[in-house]
Amino acid sequence: MRMRVVAAVGMVGTLAAAAAANPVPNQVSTFQGGNNGGWANGDRGSDPPIVTTGGPAGAADAFLRVTSTGSFGALSRLLTLNESTTWTGNFATAGVNAVSMELKNFGTAPLSMRVALQETGGTYYVSNPAFTLPADNAWHTATFPLTASGLQTINGGTPLATGLTRIREVRILDNPSVDYHGAVVSASFGLDNVRAVPEPAGPLLLVVVAPFIMRRTSRGARGFSNHG
């Protein structure tokens, strides 16, 4: 019985470690209050502006608007990136296995939206297939799995399992090809509610472990009163 208690405590310790890791499961960039959450322009230009209204929830719902010129020089490519401590670190320990977001195409042609992650050794992992964002002036929810079946490794050979423990940059971009560079295109998209999606097993583990701990606590309390 003692071994079972130790095992349960160990699982709780693992959950606590995951909760303390970066990124935090279910963390979300909403862009409310003028906070860009670390999402910047990765093409040498000024950071994407926050629009204070017109997000998925309508009036007063802020969102980030990412724009590219399609010409050479700054702002030529359509992408935004994040190198803040909030969106980098150990995705594996945190139990984050997908990134979801809401997207809106402000252009006249469909966009091929992808997520790209770079690990500290230089290897990139790029979403494949892309999410096709239609030019319909409407908000769409996209979820990008951070798994071997959802990502393609490029520009290096670090195994995904290792790379996910040391992510240094996250990108959201448009490119018809599997590439971590944004496409050179004159286009614009809206971005909102970027969320770190946790593994489904996390909540289930809590459900399984918690009742067992409660039973042990209850029995221990009864035993104490009997010896009082």
C-alpha atoms as one frame of an Amber mdcrd trajectory, in Angstrom:
protein
   0.000   0.000   0.000   2.855   2.374   0.795   4.254   1.917  -2.708   0.902
   2.898  -4.208   0.858   6.093  -2.137   4.384   6.971  -3.265   3.420   6.350
  -6.894   0.405   8.646  -6.570   2.493  11.369  -4.954   5.049  11.003  -7.732
   2.385  11.518 -10.383   1.143  14.638  -8.602   4.728  15.914  -8.497   5.007
  15.386 -12.247   1.814  17.371 -12.799   3.114  20.192 -10.626   6.348  20.291
 -12.629   4.378  20.468 -15.875   2.291  23.338 -14.530   5.460  25.279 -13.687
   7.097  24.737 -17.088   6.967  27.098 -20.051   4.731  27.336 -21.884   1.835
  26.894 -19.436  -0.954  24.625 -20.734  -3.974  26.644 -21.885  -2.091  29.943
 -21.790  -3.535  32.292 -24.399  -2.498  35.502 -26.154  -5.653  37.613 -26.472
  -4.016  40.987 -27.313  -6.414  42.771 -24.993  -5.219  45.916 -23.255  -2.565
  46.590 -25.863  -0.483  43.564 -24.830   1.085  41.817 -27.817   2.207  38.864
 -25.694   5.657  38.924 -27.292   4.400  38.424 -30.867   6.679  40.518 -33.046
   7.500  41.033 -36.703  10.253  38.719 -37.834  11.106  40.576 -41.019  13.052
  43.552 -39.638  10.049  45.874 -39.678   7.893  47.377 -36.953   5.835  44.966
 -34.867   2.306  44.091 -36.023  -0.264  46.555 -34.662  -3.023  45.609 -32.253
  -6.491  46.462 -33.546  -8.746  47.213 -30.572 -12.032  46.023 -32.048 -13.357
  43.536 -34.583 -11.855  40.322 -33.212 -13.769  37.020 -33.177 -15.968  38.284
 -30.326 -16.841  41.484 -32.199 -16.777  44.974 -30.726 -14.020  45.663 -28.161
 -12.295  42.356 -28.953  -8.684  43.173 -29.834  -6.554  41.216 -32.282  -3.140
  41.355 -33.916  -2.977  42.322 -37.599   0.017  40.924 -39.487   0.810  42.496
 -42.875   3.476  42.046 -45.545   4.318  44.159 -48.583   5.489  41.430 -50.961
   8.429  43.575 -52.017  12.078  43.296 -51.018  13.255  44.617 -47.687  11.529
  44.942 -44.329   7.990  43.559 -43.977   8.223  41.675 -47.269   7.262  38.293
 -45.724   3.996  37.355 -44.031   4.801  36.108 -40.540   4.942  36.905 -36.849
   7.236  35.256 -34.305   7.633  34.958 -30.556  10.882  34.526 -28.637   9.548
  35.509 -25.195   9.888  33.202 -22.194   6.122  32.708 -22.265   6.138  30.919
 -25.617   9.540  29.200 -25.485  11.059  26.453 -23.375  10.086  22.869 -22.673
   6.849  22.053 -24.481   7.256  18.359 -23.669   7.417  18.785 -19.895   4.591
  21.311 -20.027   2.426  18.739 -21.809   1.608  21.085 -24.701   1.081  19.155
 -27.934  -0.770  21.667 -30.130  -1.205  25.387 -30.751  -4.626  26.731 -31.649
  -5.629  30.198 -32.806  -8.247  32.231 -34.612  -7.348  33.657 -38.003  -8.890
  36.064 -40.496  -7.725  36.689 -44.054  -7.947  40.342 -45.094  -6.690  39.696
 -48.610  -8.215  38.471 -51.843  -6.420  35.102 -52.141  -6.327  32.093 -49.775
  -3.388  31.799 -47.383  -1.495  28.652 -46.370  -1.047  29.080 -42.632   1.593
  27.161 -40.705   3.282  27.092 -37.315   7.071  26.748 -37.190   9.151  26.040
 -34.099  12.925  26.386 -33.820  14.928  24.543 -31.172  18.185  25.791 -29.696
  20.282  23.631 -32.024  18.826  25.348 -35.102  16.397  22.704 -36.350  12.944
  23.892 -37.417   9.687  21.934 -37.240   7.032  23.210 -39.645   3.323  22.378
 -39.825   2.474  20.019 -42.641  -0.153  20.140 -44.023  -0.937  23.846 -43.914
  -4.243  25.299 -42.801  -5.954  26.892 -45.795  -7.330  30.271 -44.714  -9.970
  31.396 -47.222 -10.288  35.016 -48.345 -13.823  35.327 -46.979 -13.299  38.094
 -44.398 -14.404  35.738 -41.605 -12.684  34.357 -38.504 -11.618  30.701 -38.551
 -10.232  28.452 -35.794  -7.059  26.539 -36.661  -5.264  23.926 -34.555  -1.702
  22.853 -35.351  -0.545  19.554 -33.755   3.004  19.580 -32.402   3.486  15.917
 -33.211   5.533  13.808 -35.612   2.512  13.483 -37.889   1.765  17.209 -37.810
   5.271  18.635 -38.190   8.017  18.263 -40.786  11.654  18.625 -39.746  13.773
  20.992 -41.849  17.092  22.841 -41.620  18.560  20.311 -39.180  18.269  16.829
 -37.766  17.424  17.168 -34.065  14.713  14.618 -33.229  11.357  16.212 -32.468
  11.205  14.649 -28.987  14.448  16.434 -28.116  13.586  19.668 -29.886  10.315
  20.073 -28.002  12.263  20.237 -24.747  14.188  23.331 -25.860  12.143  25.550
 -28.163  13.623  29.031 -28.661  11.180  30.523 -31.178   7.607  30.032 -32.388
   6.394  31.398 -35.734   2.968  31.815 -37.322   3.248  32.332 -41.051   1.848
  31.933 -44.534   3.715  29.819 -47.067   2.419  27.338 -49.667   5.693  25.424
 -49.208   6.834  23.667 -46.029   9.147  26.457 -44.916   9.813  28.516 -41.791
  10.069  31.699 -43.877   6.885  33.611 -44.528   5.923  33.903 -48.169   6.936
  37.065 -50.032   3.434  38.289 -50.696   1.301  41.384 -50.347  -1.269  40.178
 -47.832  -2.638  40.585 -44.316  -4.198  38.357 -41.666  -5.751  38.830 -38.252
  -4.582  36.724 -35.305  -6.288  36.185 -31.959  -6.558  33.763 -29.030  -3.270
  31.942 -29.601  -3.500  29.049 -27.139  -1.093  26.371 -25.878  -3.222  23.231
 -26.074  -2.452  20.584 -23.415  -2.320  16.843 -23.884  -5.717  15.232 -23.273
  -4.147  12.836 -20.745  -3.397  15.634 -18.277  -6.935  16.237 -16.938  -7.638
  12.493 -16.945  -4.640  11.852 -14.726  -5.951  14.350 -12.226  -9.294  12.589
 -12.171  -7.642   9.220 -11.559  -5.130  10.339  -8.935  -7.197  12.780  -6.903
  -9.874  10.312  -5.653  -7.143   7.867  -4.584  -5.399  10.566  -2.531  -8.707
  11.614  -1.014  -9.423   8.017   0.049  -5.985   7.714   1.652  -6.466  11.020
   3.470  -9.896   9.966   4.695  -8.627   6.621   5.990  -5.699   8.298   7.687
  -8.011  10.738   9.457 -10.261   7.934  10.716  -7.248   5.999  11.944  -6.011
   9.000  13.898  -9.361   9.525  15.656  -9.531   5.838  16.586  -6.212   6.122
  18.360  -7.175   9.387  20.081
